[in-house]
Amino acid sequence: MPRWLKWATLLFAATIVVVATYSGYLYREIRTLAEKDEARPADTIVVLGAAQYNGRPSPVLKARLDHAYDLYDRGLAHTIITTGSYGPDPNFSEAHVGTRYLVQRGIDEGHIITEQGSGTTHDSIQAVAMMMQAKAWKSALVVSDGFHLFRVKKMFEDEGIVAFTSPAPLSPIESAAAPRFWYTLREVFMFSAYRLVKV
């Protein structure tokens, strides 16, 4: 075997080991935060968007909204920010559906802020952070599925917002082993891509 090929093989093998080690570490970090509830008083509660179906929240979005309602009802914040754009449905945004659902549950619409202009998680967080900074709010109690919260927390911190995370306890994704694994694995790649872009 030519010397250059031998070194290339060794370099490739070392790269695989490093990537696998980092991915395993990141997977464990994501799962650790996914199972940790940091619920405490904050300036606002932020609900990350998820799919809606013809104006009704999907089971994933409903689980997030119900948990946000419970946190609000406990008095941990006086406002809720719903997020999520229109996606494939031009008639209803995820944020609007979330706001309407919370109002139907009895929350005063004046205590809900609807942020529906952002298409990605990162865009939503940037928009929410700007909104919060304009109001001199410094902390957010963030609700999503557990697998999602590690990346979301880091994104808020990068925008200068202290983020406490509280996973939706009735998440259909987190309650089943297979989707929990695959969505967490997806987050390993999503967070790695986010960090590479930020470098």
ABEGO torsion letter per residue (X at the ends): XBAAAAAAAAAAAAAAAAAAAAAAAAAAAAAAAAABBABBBBABBBBBBBBBBGGBBBAAAAAAAAAAAAAAAAGABABBBBBEBAEABAABBAAAAAAAAAAAAGBBAAABBBBAABABAAAAAAAAAAAAAAAGBABBBBBBBAAAAAAAAAAAAAAGBBBBBBBBAABAAAABAAAAAAAAAAAAAAAAAAAAAAX
